[in-house]
Amino acid sequence: MSTIEKALAKQKVTGKPETLDDVVPVNQNLPQQDEAITSQATHSLEIDKPSLEARGYLIDNGSRKSIKDEFRQIKRKLLNNAFGAASKTLNNSNLIMVSSSKPNEGKTFVSINLALSIALEQDKTVLLVDADVLRPSINRELGVGSASGLIEYLLGEEESISQIIYNTNIDKLKVIPAGEPHHLSNELLASDKMQALANELAARYPDRIVIFDCPPLIGVTETLVLANLMGQALLVVEESKTHIADIQQATEHLNDDIALGLVVNKAIKSHKDMYGYYGYGYGAKE
C-alpha cells in the first residue's frame, strides 16, 4: 500500500456520515441575489473565462469532461453532508474550508474548481471566500482586479456584508475577495467579528455553500481558529511531496466533529485517465 493510500485509509471511519471507499481522479494538469446593493457595477466582477479554461479550470462549455466528473464526485459528498442527514450533526454544515498542510499544494486550484462545479447545480448557489489573507490569490486566478473584501469588513471599513459580496459573470457564483493586505490580517481571522460573519453566512441563505480558501494549517495558528467555525474541511495534499507526518500535524488539532476529506492533487499519472484520488472521512484524524 502506498503512503498516500495509507493516509486515505486512516481518514475512513465506518458508521459515520458520508464515508467514501472509492478513489476519484483529480487532474490539475489538464490543459439568487443578495440584499440590495447600491451599485451593481461596483459589486460585480468579470471573470476571465478563457484564461481559466486555458489553465485547467472547470468552465462549463462542454469540454474537460474528465475534470468535471472528478469534481462532481467530490462535491456530491460535500453537498450530502451540507444538506442531508449528516447536516444535523455538523456545526455550520454548509461552510467548507479548503486548506493544505503547507503552501503550494494546490488548495486554491481545488477551491475554485469546487466552487465552479457547485455553481452548475440547479438548486444551489456558491459563495467563494478568499480567506488566505496573507497570500490572497482568488482574484488573480479569476483574472479580476483588486477589490475591497474580507479585510476591509473585519476592520470596519465596509459596514455591510453585502458590500463585499460580488456577483460574477458565472451564474450562481459569488465571491468575497481577501481585500488589501494588513499587518493584522491573521489576527482578524481569529476575531469575534470573523466568527459572527461565518455564522451569518451559514444561516442567511439555506441553499448556499460557502467555500473558504484558507491559509495552510501548519505555521498559521489562526487557520485552526477559522476551522472551528466550519462544518467541513478539505485538506489538499500533493502526490510525492506531502509527507504523512505533515498530514498528521495539519489535522491533529482539528475539531473532532468536523467532516474531514483529503484531495490528492498533482498525482503522477499511473494509468490512463488516473491522476489523483479523493478520499472522505468523518472525524478521523489519527
N, C-alpha and C positions, 0 to 999 in steps of 0.2 A: 504494500500500500504506500503511495507517495505521501510526502509530507503534507501536501495540500489536502489530499483525501482524508488524512488523519485529522487535519484541522476541521474539515467539514463534518467528519464523523463525531467529533467532540461537541458540535453545536446541536446535534439532534437529540431531542428528548421525546420519547413516546408518551402518548396520552395527553399531550398539550396541544393547543390550537395551532393549526396550520404547520405541521412538520412536513418537510419535503424530502423524500428519499431519492428522487432522481437528480440528475445533473443537467444543467441547461447552459448552452454556449453563450458567451458574451464576447463579441468581436469588436475590439476598438480599432482594429487595423483596416476595416472595410472603408476602400476609397469612400353668465348672468351678471350682470353689472353690480359694482359695489355702490355704496351710498353716494349721493350726489357729489360730483367733482366740479370744482369751479371752472376748470379749463381742460377740456378734453384733449386739446393739442399738447398741453403741458404734461398731462398724465398719460401719455401714450408713448410706447417705444416701438420703433420699426425694426424688427429682427431681420438680419441679413440671411434669408433662407438659402440662397445659392451657396454662400460661404459655409453655412452649417452642413449642407449636404456634401460639399466637397471634402469636408474634414471628418466625415463618417458619422454625422449626427442623423437622427431619425426624423426625416421630413416626409410627410405623407403624400408622396407623389407617385406611388406605385412601385418605386424601386426599393432596394435594400431590404428585401423580404426577410433575409436571414436575421439581421439585427432587430427588425420589427418583431419577429417571432420570439427572439431571446428576451426582449424586454416585456413582451406580452405575458410571458410565463412568470417573470419576476413580479410584475405589478399585480398579477392576479392574486397572489398570496397576500400582498400588502393590502389590497382592496378588501379581501375577505376578512383580514384582521381588523381593518378600519371600520367596516360596516356590518360584518357578520356577527355570529355568536361571540367570537373572541373579544369584540369591542367592549363587552360588558365587564371584562376582566382587566382591561388596559386603561390607563390614565391618558386622556387625550389621544385616543387611538388613531385619529386622522392626522396627527403630527408625526412626520418621519424625518429623522436626521440621517444624513449620509456623511460618513466620515471615513478616515483611514487611520492606520497606526502612525504613519509618518507622511510628510509631503510627497507629492509627485507620484502617487499610486493610482490616480485616475478617478478620484471621487467626484470632481466637477463634471467630467465626461458622463459618469453614471447619473449624477443628479439631473443634468439637463435632459439626457435621453429618457430617463424615467418620467420626468415632467412632460416631455413631448408625447410619450406613449400614453400616459393617463389622459392627456388632452384629447386623445382620439376617442375616449369613452363617450357614449351617447348621453349619459345622465350624471356625469361628474365634471367638476371643474378642478383646476390645479393652480396653486399659488407657489411659485418658486422663490425662496428667500436666500439671498447671499449673506450667510452669517459668518463667513470666513473673513472677518473684518480687517485682519492684518494683511491677508493676501487675497483680496477680492478678485474674482475672475469671471463671474457670471456675465457682466456687461460686456467685457472684452470678447468672450466666447460667442455671445449672441450678436456681436457686431453693432452694438449701440453705444452711444456716448455716455459720459458720466451724468449722474442724476442724484438728487437727494434721496436718502433711503434710511436704512435701519439706524445708522449712527446719528443722523440728524433728529430722528424721532426720539431715540433714547436720551439725547442731550436736551430735548425740549425745544429744539429749533423748528420742528414741524409738530404742530399740536394734535393733528388728527391722523389716525391710521390711514384714512382714505387718501391723504396727501402723499403717501409713499408707496401706495399700491398702483402699479402702472398696467394699463391694458396693453396688449400687444396685437400684432397682425396675425397671430396664430389663435384661432378660435379656442376659447375655454382656458387659455394660458395667461396668467397674470404674473407679475414679477415685483418683488421688493429688492432693490439694489442694496449693496452694502453701504453706499454713501462715501463721503470723503474720509480718509484716514484720520485718526485722532489718537493722541498719546494714551488715552484711557479706553481704547477700543475693546480690549479683552475684558476689562473690569465692567464695562457697560453690559456685556453679555451675561454677567452674573448678577445684575441689578434686579431689584424688585420690579422695576418698570418692564424689564425683559420678561419676567415671569407673568406679569399682567398681560403683556402683549401676546404671549404664547397662549394663555388661557382664552383670551378674546378671539384669537384666530381659530382656535379649536372649536369654539362654541358658536361663532357668528353665522357660519354657513354649514349646515349639517351635511351637505353633499360635496364638500370640498376637501381635497387632500392638500396638505401644506408640506412641502419638501424644503428642509433646511440643509443647504450646503455648508457644513460646519468645518471648523479647523480640525487638524489631526488630534487624536486623543492623547498621544504621547507628547509631552512637553508643553501643552496648553491646558492648564488646570481648569480654566473656565469652560472648556468643552464638556467636562463631566457635569458641571452645574447645569449647562444647557441640556445635556442628555436627560437629566431628571425631569425635564418639562415635557419630554417626548413619550409617545406610546410605543413607537417602533424605531429601530435603528438598523441601518445597513452599513456594514464595515467592508470597505473596498480593499482588497489585498492584491498585490501584484505577483503574478506567477514568477517563480525563480528569483524573487527579490525579497518579498516579505517573509521574515522568519517566524516560525511558530512562537518563539518567545515574544516577538513583537505583538502578535495577535493576543496572546495571553495577557501581556501587560496592558494592552489597549482596552481589553474587555473586563478585566478582573474587578474593577471598581464600578462598573455599570450597575444600575438598579436591577435587582433580580427579577422584577416584574416586567421589564421591557422585553418586547418581542425583537429578537436579535437575528439578523441574517448576514450571510457572507456572500460577497460577489468576488470571484476570482477574475481579475482583469489582466489584459495583455498576455494571455496564456500562449505558450508556444504551440503551434499547430501540430497536433499529434495524429490526426487522421482527417479525412475530408469533412469540411464544414464544422470542425470541432475546435474552438478557440479558447474556451474558458468554461467555467462552471458556476452554478449558483446553488447554494445550499441554504436552507432556512431552518432555524431552531427557535426555541422559545424559552427564555430564561436559562440558557445553558452557557456557562462561561468557564467551565473547568478547563 
